[in-house]
């Protein structure tokens, strides 16, 4: 059973509220976006092994680090979607 974060730890982001329950949720978010750990870690300013530890639940990130990781995933996902749309338009 996964541990859940208390409701007061909900994140406000772009007019939506996201609740990150644990590192596994970050991993799912990253994988659904089609992003590699190495790239997300670099964008968030941490090492890939540190991101791996966070995703595995062995390391609890600070609120600031969690925000940086989430923002890195969101930005990279949006950029990836934009590139895919541009490639589709070119074809």
Backbone bond lengths (Angstrom), bond angles and torsions (degrees), N, CA, C in turn:
res aa  C-N    CA-C-N  psi(-1)  N-CA   C-N-CA  omega(-1)  CA-C   N-CA-C  phi
1 X - - - 1.451 - - 1.528 108.79 -
2 X 1.315 116.87 133.09 1.451 121.67 -178.25 1.520 110.55 -81.18
3 X 1.341 114.39 144.29 1.460 119.72 175.40 1.516 108.49 -79.97
4 X 1.298 116.80 136.63 1.456 119.08 178.72 1.530 109.87 -105.79
5 X 1.315 114.82 149.51 1.451 121.93 179.21 1.525 108.32 -84.12
6 X 1.328 117.14 140.09 1.470 118.90 178.08 1.525 111.48 -56.01
7 X 1.288 116.47 151.78 1.471 123.32 -175.87 1.529 112.74 -54.80
8 X 1.339 117.79 -30.95 1.457 119.64 -177.81 1.525 112.54 -68.83
9 X 1.327 118.17 -10.62 1.458 121.47 177.43 1.518 112.40 -92.65
10 X 1.309 117.81 15.55 1.461 121.29 176.58 1.518 109.08 -65.53
11 X 1.332 116.77 146.76 1.458 122.61 -179.07 1.522 109.56 -102.49
12 X 1.318 116.86 132.26 1.464 121.52 174.43 1.514 106.79 -95.69
13 X 1.342 116.83 124.03 1.454 119.80 -175.84 1.516 109.50 -152.16
14 X 1.342 117.27 119.49 1.462 122.16 176.66 1.527 112.40 49.95
15 X 1.305 117.33 47.90 1.468 123.99 176.02 1.527 113.87 68.01
16 X 1.316 118.25 13.18 1.457 121.15 174.41 1.522 108.15 -126.11
17 X 1.302 116.11 157.64 1.455 120.55 177.49 1.515 107.81 -111.02
18 X 1.322 115.49 126.84 1.455 120.56 177.15 1.522 107.80 -115.82
19 X 1.292 116.97 135.32 1.450 121.23 175.44 1.519 106.93 -112.04
20 X 1.326 115.97 116.53 1.456 120.81 176.78 1.520 106.36 -95.04
21 X 1.324 116.07 115.03 1.456 119.99 -175.74 1.524 111.87 -81.70
22 X 1.314 117.38 -39.62 1.461 120.39 179.61 1.527 109.27 -163.60
23 X 1.319 116.33 -179.00 1.451 121.42 -178.71 1.517 113.30 -60.79
24 X 1.329 116.64 -30.33 1.461 119.89 179.85 1.525 110.64 -62.17
25 X 1.331 116.66 -35.55 1.464 120.22 178.00 1.531 110.68 -64.81
26 X 1.343 116.72 -37.00 1.466 120.01 174.84 1.525 110.37 -61.80
27 X 1.315 115.45 -43.19 1.464 120.42 -179.48 1.527 110.27 -61.43
28 X 1.312 117.22 -45.48 1.470 121.27 179.10 1.525 109.80 -62.17
29 X 1.326 117.22 -42.56 1.450 121.75 178.94 1.540 110.13 -59.93
30 X 1.330 116.44 -44.30 1.460 121.54 -179.89 1.530 111.50 -65.97
31 X 1.309 116.75 -45.28 1.469 120.97 -178.35 1.523 110.73 -66.06
32 X 1.324 117.69 -42.61 1.471 120.60 177.98 1.520 111.70 -60.89
33 X 1.336 116.21 -30.55 1.463 120.87 178.28 1.532 111.22 -80.34
34 X 1.338 116.21 -7.45 1.460 120.51 179.13 1.521 113.10 73.31
35 X 1.326 116.70 32.21 1.458 121.11 -175.65 1.525 111.58 -108.58
36 X 1.335 114.82 149.76 1.467 120.63 178.33 1.524 109.81 -89.14
37 X 1.332 115.16 148.01 1.459 121.41 178.52 1.524 110.71 -55.75
38 X 1.318 116.62 -43.66 1.455 122.26 -177.96 1.530 111.10 -56.92
39 X 1.322 116.42 -46.22 1.463 121.22 -177.56 1.524 112.08 -68.54
40 X 1.329 116.74 -43.08 1.470 120.46 179.76 1.526 109.86 -65.50
41 X 1.318 116.90 -42.71 1.464 120.67 179.50 1.531 110.50 -60.39
42 X 1.326 116.67 -45.01 1.467 120.49 179.92 1.526 110.96 -61.60
43 X 1.327 116.79 -43.88 1.465 121.40 -179.43 1.539 111.08 -66.07
44 X 1.335 116.80 -33.55 1.463 121.19 -179.38 1.533 112.06 -84.48
45 X 1.329 116.88 -8.02 1.458 120.49 178.47 1.514 115.13 80.43
46 X 1.339 116.46 28.65 1.464 121.07 177.56 1.526 108.96 -129.86
47 X 1.315 116.91 171.73 1.462 120.74 179.06 1.530 109.74 -84.77
48 X 1.333 116.93 152.67 1.468 119.19 176.11 1.534 113.27 -57.04
49 X 1.350 119.45 -40.93 1.473 117.73 177.61 1.535 113.22 -60.68
50 X 1.336 116.31 -35.10 1.478 118.74 178.50 1.525 110.48 -66.65
51 X 1.339 117.21 -42.87 1.468 120.01 176.78 1.525 110.23 -62.25
52 X 1.309 116.71 -39.69 1.472 120.98 177.57 1.526 110.79 -59.31
53 X 1.330 117.16 -44.22 1.466 121.68 178.85 1.529 111.43 -63.08
54 X 1.328 116.37 -39.12 1.468 120.89 178.54 1.521 109.95 -66.34
55 X 1.341 116.66 -47.50 1.464 120.51 -179.58 1.522 112.35 -63.51
56 X 1.326 116.55 -31.38 1.468 120.74 179.81 1.529 111.92 -81.39
57 X 1.335 117.21 -7.48 1.459 120.51 179.04 1.511 113.86 82.85
58 X 1.334 117.42 10.15 1.463 120.45 179.92 1.522 112.21 -88.05
59 X 1.331 117.16 -12.07 1.457 122.35 -179.72 1.518 108.35 -137.99
60 X 1.330 116.65 129.11 1.465 121.13 179.01 1.525 108.16 -96.69
61 X 1.337 117.42 118.71 1.463 119.61 -179.58 1.524 111.82 -76.67
62 X 1.333 115.33 155.19 1.460 119.61 172.72 1.524 108.13 -67.82
63 X 1.310 116.59 165.40 1.463 119.91 178.14 1.524 111.18 -60.37
64 X 1.348 116.43 -39.53 1.465 119.70 179.95 1.519 111.30 -64.49
65 X 1.334 116.81 -43.01 1.461 119.90 179.90 1.525 110.43 -66.66
66 X 1.306 117.03 -41.14 1.463 120.65 177.93 1.528 110.14 -59.48
67 X 1.325 116.82 -43.29 1.464 120.61 177.19 1.519 111.45 -61.93
68 X 1.347 117.88 -41.35 1.469 120.96 179.11 1.522 111.42 -63.44
69 X 1.328 116.80 -40.59 1.469 120.20 -179.87 1.523 110.33 -66.69
70 X 1.324 116.81 -45.41 1.465 120.95 179.63 1.526 110.35 -61.31
71 X 1.328 116.99 -45.75 1.468 120.56 179.47 1.524 111.15 -63.46
72 X 1.330 117.28 -38.35 1.463 120.52 178.28 1.527 110.23 -62.18
73 X 1.319 116.99 -44.95 1.470 120.90 179.20 1.524 110.18 -63.00
74 X 1.320 116.47 -45.72 1.474 119.83 -178.39 1.525 111.50 -63.06
75 X 1.340 116.92 -46.60 1.470 120.10 -179.01 1.519 111.58 -64.08
76 X 1.328 116.19 -44.68 1.464 119.86 -178.64 1.526 110.87 -66.46
77 X 1.314 116.46 -36.56 1.463 120.78 178.61 1.521 110.64 -65.45
78 X 1.335 116.59 -44.34 1.465 120.78 178.59 1.525 110.67 -63.21
79 X 1.335 116.67 -41.70 1.465 120.80 179.35 1.529 110.38 -64.53
80 X 1.314 116.27 -41.11 1.469 120.63 179.32 1.533 110.52 -63.81
81 X 1.326 116.77 -42.68 1.464 121.29 178.30 1.528 111.12 -63.37
82 X 1.325 116.55 -40.20 1.460 121.18 179.11 1.525 110.84 -64.47
83 X 1.325 116.85 -44.30 1.465 120.37 178.03 1.525 111.41 -62.49
84 X 1.315 117.22 -40.54 1.461 120.89 178.49 1.524 110.44 -63.32
85 X 1.321 117.34 -40.94 1.466 121.08 178.86 1.519 110.72 -65.87
86 X 1.332 117.12 -40.25 1.466 120.59 178.40 1.525 111.21 -65.13
87 X 1.332 116.68 -41.46 1.468 120.57 177.88 1.521 110.55 -63.01
88 X 1.312 116.75 -38.85 1.463 121.36 179.18 1.529 109.87 -64.70
89 X 1.339 116.33 -41.24 1.463 120.74 179.24 1.524 111.48 -65.37
90 X 1.310 117.36 -35.25 1.468 121.00 -179.34 1.518 110.87 -68.08
91 X 1.301 116.99 -36.38 1.474 121.41 -178.39 1.486 108.10 -74.04
